[in-house]
């Protein structure tokens, strides 16, 4: 009986936590269907007539280039991160190199410095290279930003690969590339999907570097959202409509990868 009560209590806690986390998203979506006066009312109005006017106004501002820049920077940087992190994690797990622990610490130490502290030298390098307001600059920076995290994640996933399976493959004559393609990747594919999705989300939502290194040609979706905050105040309903649209690619990516995402995020957690 006590066990059932405890399980029920934890279930209630889980539901409450889920509602707390999802409520801001629900509020954002609901506000996007309001007029500006209803969105700014205090106390908030729960009963209102839905309208798509805010979405129409958002699309009138031509947000397509911002979305394309974000997609390009996020997708290409995620692909580069996966291509670089997988062999690095392999060398730090299944075939550990000398002083692999020092290498791991080096990777994670690059995340200890705040971005703003390293921004000045980065800005000067980008300026002298003539790559300001260039989407490929964002690809390179997002790759370097997400690579340490991806290496650590992929290492934990690769440690789940049974060594007996690799040894059996070697006995059957499988080389390194064959082992990676036919043995390792199918086993760690859920972890690979989880790593890719997290890197994509971090790149898609990045704001500071995009704000300071882009202007007209390569501004990303988060920069587009700032345009709804002006000296006249925040156009709350329009901002929520734009934020809802900007959130869709991440939601779609998560939905497509949901079958492997949960298993991937739990890999390496229990030995």
C-alpha positions in Angstrom: 0.0 0.0 0.0 2.8 2.4 0.9 4.6 1.5 -2.2 1.5 2.5 -4.3 1.2 5.8 -2.5 4.8 6.6 -3.1 4.5 5.7 -6.8 1.3 7.8 -7.1 3.0 10.8 -5.4 5.9 10.6 -7.8 3.5 10.4 -10.7 1.8 13.6 -9.5 5.2 15.3 -9.1 6.1 14.2 -12.6 2.9 15.7 -14.0 3.3 18.9 -12.1 6.9 19.3 -13.3 5.8 18.6 -16.9 3.1 21.2 -16.7 5.5 23.8 -15.3 7.9 23.2 -18.1 5.3 23.1 -20.9 3.2 26.0 -19.6 5.4 28.8 -21.0 5.2 27.2 -24.5 1.5 26.8 -24.3 1.2 30.5 -23.1 3.4 31.6 -26.1 1.2 29.7 -28.6 -2.0 31.1 -27.1 -0.7 34.6 -27.0 0.3 34.4 -30.7 -3.4 34.1 -31.6 -4.4 37.3 -29.7 -4.5 40.9 -30.7 -1.8 43.2 -29.2 -4.2 44.8 -26.7 -5.4 41.4 -25.4 -1.9 40.1 -25.2 -0.8 43.1 -23.1 -3.8 43.1 -20.8 -3.3 42.7 -17.0 -4.6 40.4 -15.7 -4.3 38.2 -18.8 -7.4 37.5 -20.8 -8.2 33.8 -21.0 -11.2 34.2 -23.2 -10.5 35.8 -26.6 -11.3 35.5 -30.2 -8.4 33.7 -32.0 -6.8 35.5 -35.0 -4.0 34.8 -37.5 -3.3 38.5 -37.9 0.0 38.3 -36.0 1.3 35.5 -38.2 0.4 37.5 -41.3 2.3 40.5 -40.0 5.3 38.3 -39.2 5.4 36.8 -42.7 5.1 40.3 -44.1 8.5 41.1 -42.6 10.2 38.4 -44.7 11.6 36.1 -42.1 12.6 33.5 -44.7 16.3 34.6 -45.0 16.7 34.4 -41.2 15.2 30.9 -41.1 17.4 29.8 -44.0 20.5 31.2 -42.3 19.7 29.4 -39.1 19.0 26.2 -40.9 22.2 26.4 -42.8 24.4 27.2 -39.8 22.7 24.7 -37.5 22.6 21.7 -40.0 26.2 22.2 -41.3 27.7 22.8 -37.9 25.8 19.7 -36.5 27.1 17.5 -39.4 30.7 18.8 -38.8 30.4 18.2 -35.0 29.2 14.6 -35.5 32.0 13.9 -38.1 34.7 15.2 -35.8 33.3 14.1 -32.4 32.7 10.4 -33.4 36.4 9.5 -34.2 37.6 11.6 -31.3 35.3 9.8 -28.9 36.4 6.5 -30.5 40.0 7.3 -29.7 39.0 8.2 -26.1 36.9 5.1 -25.4 37.2 1.9 -27.4 40.8 2.5 -28.5 42.0 5.0 -25.8 45.1 7.0 -26.7 47.8 7.8 -24.2 46.8 10.4 -21.6 43.2 10.2 -22.7 42.0 11.7 -19.5 44.0 14.8 -20.1 42.4 15.0 -23.6 39.0 14.8 -22.1 39.8 17.5 -19.6 41.1 19.7 -22.4 37.8 19.3 -24.3 35.6 20.2 -21.4 37.9 23.0 -20.2 37.1 24.9 -23.4 33.5 25.3 -22.0 34.6 26.8 -18.7 35.3 30.3 -20.2 32.2 32.4 -20.8 31.6 33.2 -24.4 31.7 37.0 -23.7 35.3 36.6 -22.3 36.6 35.1 -25.5 34.6 37.3 -27.8 37.1 40.1 -28.4 39.9 37.8 -29.9 37.2 35.9 -31.9 35.8 39.2 -33.2 39.3 40.5 -34.2 40.2 37.2 -36.0 36.9 37.2 -37.9 37.3 40.9 -38.8 40.8 40.5 -40.1 39.8 37.4 -42.1 37.1 39.4 -43.7 34.3 37.0 -42.6 32.0 39.3 -40.6 28.4 38.9 -41.6 29.2 35.5 -43.1 27.1 32.4 -42.4 30.1 30.1 -42.7 31.7 32.0 -39.8 28.7 30.9 -37.7 29.1 27.4 -38.9 32.7 27.3 -37.7 31.9 28.9 -34.4 28.9 26.7 -33.7 31.0 23.7 -34.5 33.7 24.7 -32.1 31.0 25.6 -29.5 29.3 22.2 -29.6 32.3 19.9 -30.3 33.4 19.4 -26.6 30.0 18.5 -25.5 29.5 16.1 -28.4 32.8 14.4 -27.7 31.9 13.7 -24.1 28.4 12.5 -25.0 29.6 10.2 -27.8 32.4 8.8 -25.6 29.7 7.7 -23.0 27.7 6.1 -25.8 30.7 4.3 -27.3 31.6 2.9 -23.9 28.3 0.9 -24.1 29.5 -1.0 -27.2 30.4 -4.6 -26.0 34.1 -5.3 -26.6 33.2 -8.9 -27.3 31.3 -7.8 -30.4 34.2 -5.8 -31.7 36.6 -8.7 -31.0 34.2 -11.1 -32.8 34.2 -8.7 -35.8 38.0 -8.6 -35.9 38.1 -12.4 -35.8 35.8 -12.4 -38.9 38.2 -10.1 -40.6 36.4 -6.8 -40.2 38.7 -3.8 -40.5 38.4 -0.5 -38.7 36.0 1.1 -41.2 33.9 -2.0 -41.4 33.6 -2.3 -37.7 32.6 1.4 -37.4 30.0 1.1 -40.2 28.5 -2.3 -39.5 29.0 -2.8 -35.7 29.6 0.5 -33.8 27.2 2.9 -35.6 24.1 0.7 -35.5 24.6 0.2 -31.7 25.2 3.9 -30.9 22.7 5.3 -33.4 20.3 6.4 -30.6 23.1 8.2 -28.9 24.2 9.7 -32.2 20.7 11.0 -32.8 20.5 12.5 -29.3 23.9 14.2 -29.7 23.0 15.6 -33.1 19.6 17.0 -31.8 21.2 18.7 -28.8 23.9 20.3 -31.0 21.2 21.4 -33.5 19.2 23.0 -30.7 22.2 24.8 -29.2 23.2 26.1 -32.6 19.6 27.1 -33.5 19.1 29.0 -30.3 22.5 30.7 -30.1 22.1 34.5 -29.8 25.2 36.3 -28.6 27.6 35.5 -31.4 24.9 35.9 -34.1 24.0 39.3 -32.6 27.6 40.6 -32.7 29.0 39.0 -35.8 26.1 39.2 -38.3 24.3 42.2 -39.8 22.2 41.9 -43.0 23.4 38.9 -44.9 23.6 36.1 -42.3 21.4 37.1 -39.4 19.7 34.1 -37.8 16.2 33.5 -36.5 16.9 34.7 -32.9 18.0 38.0 -34.3 14.8 38.3 -36.2 12.9 38.0 -32.9 14.7 41.0 -31.5 13.1 43.2 -34.1 9.8 43.0 -32.3 11.2 44.8 -29.3 11.5 48.5 -30.1 11.6 51.8 -28.3 7.8 51.7 -28.5 7.8 48.6 -26.4 7.4 44.9 -27.1 4.9 43.7 -29.6 4.1 40.7 -27.4 1.5 38.9 -29.6 3.6 39.4 -32.8 6.7 38.3 -30.9 5.0 35.1 -29.7 3.8 34.4 -33.2 7.4 34.7 -34.5 8.8 32.7 -31.7 6.2 29.9 -32.4 7.3 29.7 -36.0 11.0 29.8 -35.0 10.4 26.9 -32.6 8.9 24.6 -35.2 12.1 23.3 -36.8 13.4 22.1 -33.4 10.0 20.5 -32.5 9.9 18.8 -35.9 13.5 17.5 -35.5 12.7 16.2 -32.0 9.5 14.5 -33.2 11.3 12.8 -36.1 14.1 11.5 -33.7 11.8 10.6 -30.8 12.1 6.9 -31.3 15.9 7.0 -30.7 16.1 10.1 -28.5 14.9 8.7 -25.2 17.1 5.6 -25.5 20.0 7.7 -26.6 19.7 10.1 -23.7 19.6 7.2 -21.3 22.6 5.4 -22.8 25.6 5.3 -20.5 23.5 6.3 -17.5 23.3 2.8 -15.9 26.1 0.4 -15.8 
